[in-house]
């Protein structure tokens, strides 16, 4: 089982870069996004979805502050 983040634009299309590296656990993936969201936002990623293998675990989750 692998966990990845799918990068998306505001309209849900795939953003540049496509997906993150793979993580062994959901907790590792969530820790990484907590540390990396601002950099991704600066690269044109507006939202992300967390994938467990090919299944969407949750998302999309916006990266812009509320």
Secondary structure, DSSP 8 states (H G I E B T S, - for coil): --EEEEEE-TTS-EEEEEE---BSSHHHHHHHHHHHHHHHHHTT--EEEEEETTEEEEEEEE-S--
